[in-house]
Each structure stands twice: as C-alpha cells, then as structure tokens.
Amino acid sequence: MESKNKKMFFSTPEVAKLLKLSRVAIFNKIKAGLIKAEKVGRNYLIPREEIEHFLSGHKKISPSEREEIKKSVQKAIEEYGEAIRMLGKE
C-alpha cells in the first residue's frame, strides 16, 4: 500500500521544476504525446507514474555524443544511401 504523503498527481509548474524545463516545454511535450496528462478545467494534471516513466526513458545527450551520432548517420547515408532510397520506395 502506498504512503498517504506520496503525491499521485502533479501540476505542470511542478513537473517543470522537477524536470528542470520550462512550463511551455512541458505543455509542448503533453501536446506531442510525450507526457500523458489529464486536463482538469484549464490545467493539466500529470500522474506520478508518467513522470517516473518519462525520467526513466530519457537521458540528456552531451554535445560530443550528439556530434558522434551526426557523424554516424552521415557515414551510413554515404555508404548505404542508395539502398536506403530503394527500400523507401517499396
């Protein structure tokens, strides 16, 4: 049984603070379906499980990791671009 002091739902400002994002970023993630929320009046309530799920599946990518990914994609396109285009037509 869960503790009574454990909050079950959070407001968008609370989630923004927890995730260190702006409220607008949270609204955009809700609209994009990345964070599931219930609309109550003019506000959204985000269940605790959704925040935990979002946190467990998201890791910030460092600029060096981002550059490495970009280079890998470019290399794949250079080597297999024609095959990828042909598969896209099927």
BELPESUL-V30349 format. One line per field, one symbol per residue. ss: DSSP state (a for helix, b for strand, c for the rest). burial: I if it has 24 or more other ideal C-beta (glycine too) atoms within 12 Angstrom, else O. A space follows every 50 residues. Layout:
BEGIN
ss=???
burial=???
END
This chain:
BEGIN
ss=ccccccccbbbaaaaaaaacccaaaaaaaaaccccccbbbccbbbbbaaa aaaaaaacccccaaaaaaaaaaaaaaaaaaaaaaaaaaac
burial=OOOOOOOOOIIIOOIIOOIOIOOOOIIOIIOOOOIOIOOOOOOIIIOOOI IOOIOOOOOOOOOOOOOOOOOOOOOOOOOOOOOOOOOOOO
END
